[in-house]
């Protein structure tokens, strides 16, 4: 069986919510941080929304900063949900 590390593309792990301005951002930032700490370039974190907003909510940026997460991570990985192969919706 072929591993994702045997292919050219990294494994893409997506966090999806409706507007990609709150929940998916809160989930994606610490996941990205942990991948960086573990030096896992073979896994990519993306966030997406079924109806994406224009920007991340300011209150979420403040919460992310308070928790020590980098809010710019979420902005780098804003991806429409239709670009992800498998979507597991959050409630």
C-alpha positions as CSV (number, residue, x, y, z in Angstrom):
1,X,0.0,0.0,0.0
2,X,1.3,3.4,-0.9
3,X,1.9,5.9,1.9
4,X,1.2,9.6,1.5
5,X,4.9,10.2,2.0
6,X,5.6,8.2,-1.2
7,X,3.7,10.7,-3.3
8,X,4.7,14.2,-4.4
9,X,1.8,15.9,-2.6
10,X,1.6,16.3,1.2
11,X,-1.3,14.9,3.1
12,X,-3.9,17.7,3.4
13,X,-5.8,17.9,6.6
14,X,-8.7,20.3,6.4
15,X,-10.8,22.0,9.0
16,X,-14.1,23.2,7.6
17,X,-17.0,25.3,9.0
18,X,-19.6,27.5,7.2
19,X,-17.9,30.8,6.9
20,X,-14.2,29.9,7.6
21,X,-13.9,32.8,10.0
22,X,-14.2,31.2,13.4
23,X,-14.2,27.5,14.2
24,X,-12.0,26.3,11.4
25,X,-9.5,29.0,12.1
26,X,-9.4,28.1,15.8
27,X,-8.8,24.4,14.9
28,X,-6.3,25.0,12.1
29,X,-3.8,27.3,13.9
30,X,-2.8,24.9,16.8
31,X,-2.7,22.0,14.3
32,X,-0.3,23.9,12.1
33,X,1.8,24.9,15.1
34,X,2.1,21.3,16.2
35,X,3.2,20.2,12.7
36,X,5.8,22.9,12.7
37,X,7.1,21.8,16.1
38,X,7.3,18.2,14.9
39,X,8.9,19.3,11.6
40,X,6.2,17.5,9.6
41,X,6.4,19.0,6.1
42,X,4.6,16.0,4.7
43,X,1.3,17.2,6.2
44,X,-0.5,20.4,5.2
45,X,-3.2,22.1,7.2
46,X,-5.9,24.0,5.4
47,X,-9.2,25.6,6.5
48,X,-12.2,26.1,4.4
49,X,-15.9,27.1,4.4
50,X,-19.0,26.2,2.5
51,X,-19.8,29.9,2.3
52,X,-16.5,31.7,3.1
53,X,-16.5,35.1,4.8
54,X,-14.3,37.9,3.6
55,X,-12.0,37.8,6.7
56,X,-11.4,36.1,10.0
57,X,-13.4,37.7,12.8
58,X,-11.4,40.1,14.9
59,X,-12.6,38.4,18.1
60,X,-11.1,35.1,16.9
61,X,-7.8,36.8,16.1
62,X,-7.7,38.1,19.6
63,X,-8.5,34.6,21.1
64,X,-5.8,33.0,18.9
65,X,-3.2,35.5,20.1
66,X,-4.2,35.0,23.7
67,X,-3.7,31.2,23.2
68,X,-0.3,31.8,21.6
69,X,-1.4,30.8,18.1
70,X,-0.4,32.7,15.0
71,X,-3.6,34.2,13.4
72,X,-1.7,34.6,10.1
73,X,-1.7,30.8,9.7
74,X,-5.4,30.9,9.2
75,X,-5.2,33.6,6.6
76,X,-2.5,31.6,4.7
77,X,-4.7,28.5,4.5
78,X,-8.1,29.8,3.6
79,X,-9.3,27.4,1.0
80,X,-12.8,26.8,-0.4
81,X,-14.3,23.6,0.9
82,X,-14.8,22.4,-2.7
83,X,-11.0,22.1,-3.1
84,X,-10.8,19.4,-0.4
85,X,-11.3,15.8,-1.4
86,X,-13.0,14.7,1.9
87,X,-15.0,17.1,4.1
88,X,-16.1,16.1,7.6
89,X,-18.4,18.9,8.8
90,X,-18.2,20.4,12.3
91,X,-21.4,21.0,14.3
